[in-house]
């Protein structure tokens, strides 16, 4: 399953977020893979696309995101390719 994580922080948290990212980076559990990480050029937000692979336990995502929730707000959205979704909703294979 693919998840788009939209990670935001308030301006006073900027330096703490930058420092933590520089020293610790993004840690994903075994079986998950980051497909992309994009920064909003206006600041205060990043977009992270993660493939959960074989990891199906939602507790794993909660634990992974929890390391950042003291500094950031994380919205995780399950996503899929729009063309593939159209096939699913139309009943086509």
trRosetta pair geometry for C-beta under 8 A, 3 or more apart (Angstrom, degrees):
i j d omega theta_ij theta_ji phi_ij phi_ji
1 51 7.5 155 78 -154 34 54
1 52 4.9 -1 59 36 84 119
1 78 6.0 -39 177 -138 116 104
2 35 7.4 -26 -131 12 107 146
2 49 6.5 -9 -169 -170 106 91
2 50 7.1 153 -154 80 56 45
2 51 5.6 -30 -97 -98 72 65
2 52 7.6 -158 -83 2 22 82
2 78 7.1 111 80 -160 58 57
2 79 5.1 -62 103 71 108 80
2 80 6.2 141 41 -87 116 53
3 49 7.5 165 84 -151 45 46
3 50 5.0 -15 61 61 93 96
3 52 6.5 60 -6 -39 110 106
3 61 7.3 89 -13 -127 173 137
3 76 5.0 -7 -174 -168 125 97
3 77 6.6 141 -159 68 68 39
3 78 5.8 -41 -99 -95 73 50
3 79 6.9 126 -124 15 22 85
4 47 6.3 -14 -171 -168 97 96
4 48 7.3 148 -160 76 48 47
4 49 5.6 -18 -103 -99 71 73
4 76 7.5 153 77 -154 43 48
4 77 4.9 -22 61 63 92 98
4 79 4.9 39 -12 -10 108 136
5 47 7.3 154 79 -158 55 44
5 48 4.3 -14 58 61 106 102
5 49 7.8 -164 20 -74 73 25
5 50 6.5 32 -10 0 111 115
5 65 7.4 -166 -133 -101 136 113
5 74 5.6 -18 -166 -165 106 100
5 75 7.1 150 -157 77 52 47
5 76 5.1 -18 -100 -99 78 73
5 77 7.8 174 -82 20 30 69
6 45 6.8 -10 -176 -165 83 108
6 46 8.0 173 -153 87 42 43
6 47 5.9 -12 -105 -106 66 75
6 74 7.3 147 73 -156 48 48
6 75 4.4 -12 56 60 101 102
6 76 8.0 -164 20 -73 68 29
6 77 7.0 31 -8 -2 104 112
7 45 6.7 152 83 -154 54 56
7 46 4.9 -10 61 59 106 86
7 47 7.6 -173 21 -80 79 26
7 48 6.4 35 -9 -2 118 112
7 68 7.0 -25 -142 138 126 149
7 72 5.1 6 -171 172 93 142
7 73 7.3 160 -152 80 47 49
7 74 5.2 -9 -103 -104 78 79
7 75 8.0 -159 -69 27 37 65
8 44 6.0 23 -153 153 81 82
8 45 4.7 -14 -100 -100 80 87
8 72 6.4 146 73 -161 35 86
8 73 5.1 -16 63 58 90 98
8 75 7.9 23 4 1 103 100
9 13 4.2 -111 174 84 118 128
9 14 6.7 156 104 -76 123 50
9 17 5.1 -159 11 -56 171 148
9 44 6.1 -139 62 -152 65 66
9 45 7.9 -177 19 -75 64 48
9 71 5.8 -11 -118 151 128 81
9 72 4.6 -63 -72 -103 96 76
9 73 7.2 169 -81 14 47 73
10 13 5.1 87 60 6 73 107
10 44 7.6 17 -122 -140 14 110
11 14 5.8 -16 -163 -28 45 114
11 44 6.7 -42 -73 -92 65 115
13 16 5.2 -67 -165 50 64 112
13 17 5.5 66 138 -28 90 105
13 71 5.0 148 -170 -164 129 84
13 72 7.2 176 133 -70 150 61
14 17 5.9 -62 -148 36 26 109
14 18 6.2 22 159 -16 65 110
14 43 7.4 -2 -116 -179 125 118
14 44 7.4 -62 -89 -88 100 67
15 18 5.7 -55 -145 39 30 111
15 19 6.2 31 156 -20 65 108
16 19 5.8 -53 -144 37 29 111
16 20 6.3 26 158 -16 64 107
16 71 5.5 -150 111 -120 117 130
17 20 6.0 -58 -147 38 27 106
17 21 6.2 25 157 -17 64 110
17 71 5.3 163 -79 153 83 136
17 72 6.5 89 -108 -61 120 107
18 21 5.9 -57 -145 38 27 109
18 22 6.2 26 157 -19 64 110
19 22 5.8 -58 -147 37 28 110
19 23 6.2 7 162 -3 65 113
20 23 6.2 -68 -141 47 27 98
20 24 5.4 -27 180 29 69 116
20 68 7.6 152 121 -112 148 82
20 71 6.8 -174 14 5 151 164
21 24 7.0 -72 -114 58 16 76
21 25 6.4 57 -169 -102 55 32
21 26 7.6 3 -135 -46 83 74
22 25 7.9 11 -157 -60 6 63
24 27 6.8 -55 162 -29 95 108
24 67 7.9 -139 139 159 148 133
26 34 6.4 82 100 -71 139 150
26 37 7.1 -171 -9 -88 152 146
26 48 7.0 166 -125 -132 158 144
27 64 7.1 -151 94 -142 78 85
27 67 7.0 30 46 35 114 168
28 32 4.2 -122 171 90 117 115
28 33 7.1 154 113 -85 157 17
28 34 6.1 -170 -30 -39 148 92
28 50 6.8 179 -117 -138 135 122
28 64 6.4 28 -123 -139 53 137
29 32 5.4 72 61 10 72 116
29 55 6.3 109 86 -101 122 153
29 60 5.4 -77 17 -170 159 115
29 63 7.8 61 -53 83 127 115
29 64 6.2 -103 -18 -75 97 118
31 52 7.5 15 127 170 95 54
31 53 4.6 -154 170 83 74 132
31 54 5.0 -89 -158 54 123 88
31 55 4.5 132 108 -42 127 99
32 50 5.9 2 -178 -178 111 110
32 51 6.8 166 -158 85 60 55
32 52 5.5 -27 -109 -129 93 44
32 53 5.8 -150 -92 16 37 108
32 55 5.5 -33 -58 16 91 143
32 60 7.7 176 -40 140 130 127
32 64 7.6 -15 40 -89 167 161
33 50 7.1 156 80 -158 40 64
33 51 4.8 -7 60 56 93 103
33 53 6.2 87 0 -44 95 117
34 37 6.3 0 174 -42 128 102
34 48 6.5 -57 -139 -169 105 97
34 49 7.2 107 -167 78 61 57
34 50 5.6 -38 -104 -102 57 75
35 49 4.4 -58 67 105 103 106
35 50 6.8 180 10 -98 86 20
35 51 5.6 81 -40 -21 115 99
36 47 7.7 -2 113 109 99 90
36 48 7.3 179 93 -149 57 39
36 49 4.4 27 48 36 92 113
37 46 6.3 4 -174 175 85 121
37 47 7.3 165 -152 85 41 52
37 48 5.1 2 -109 -108 80 77
37 49 7.7 -141 -65 23 44 68
38 46 6.5 162 84 -161 44 71
38 47 4.6 -8 59 57 97 100
38 48 7.9 -166 25 -71 63 40
39 43 7.9 2 170 -103 104 39
39 45 7.6 135 -161 91 54 54
39 46 5.1 -34 -102 -104 60 88
40 43 6.4 -85 93 19 96 10
40 44 6.6 -45 70 62 131 65
40 45 4.0 37 1 70 138 97
40 46 6.8 -127 -3 -79 80 37
40 47 7.5 97 -49 -18 82 93
42 45 7.8 18 70 31 88 104
49 79 7.8 -66 -130 56 97 134
52 55 4.7 -110 177 67 88 94
52 56 7.3 112 136 -80 127 39
52 60 8.0 123 -150 88 108 127
52 61 7.3 -43 -107 -69 124 111
55 60 5.2 -95 -179 80 124 161
55 61 7.9 137 130 -48 123 82
57 60 4.9 93 83 -12 94 102
58 61 5.6 -49 -161 35 55 111
58 62 6.3 57 144 -22 75 102
59 62 5.4 -53 -149 37 38 115
59 63 6.2 38 154 -19 69 104
60 63 5.9 -54 -149 37 29 109
60 64 6.3 30 152 -20 63 108
61 64 5.6 -54 -145 37 32 113
61 65 6.2 22 161 -10 68 109
61 76 6.6 81 172 -133 133 172
62 65 6.2 -62 -146 43 26 103
62 66 6.0 40 154 -40 63 108
63 66 5.5 -46 -144 19 29 121
63 67 7.9 41 158 -28 55 89
64 67 6.9 -50 -180 10 33 108
65 68 6.1 -73 -171 44 53 100
65 69 6.3 62 141 -48 83 102
65 74 4.8 -146 -156 77 121 159
65 76 7.0 -95 -72 -46 149 126
66 69 5.5 -43 -141 9 41 119
68 71 5.9 -72 -171 52 66 96
68 72 4.7 -16 153 40 104 117
68 74 6.4 86 88 -46 119 128
69 72 6.6 -82 -107 67 31 67
69 73 7.6 54 -135 -105 71 35
69 74 6.6 -84 -87 9 82 109
80 84 5.5 -96 152 82 111 119
80 85 5.2 135 87 -60 111 98
81 84 4.2 75 73 11 100 110
81 85 6.8 -171 89 -12 50 85
82 85 5.5 -52 -146 35 34 114
82 86 6.5 39 155 -23 65 101
83 86 5.8 -51 -153 30 31 113
83 87 6.9 33 149 -18 61 102
84 87 5.7 -52 -156 32 36 113
84 88 6.6 36 149 -20 66 105
85 88 5.5 -55 -151 35 36 113
85 89 6.2 23 158 -11 70 107
86 89 6.2 -57 -139 43 30 102
86 90 6.0 17 163 -9 65 116
87 90 6.1 -67 -141 46 24 102
87 92 4.5 -90 -151 80 76 96
87 93 6.8 86 170 -129 117 8
88 91 8.0 36 173 -65 26 24
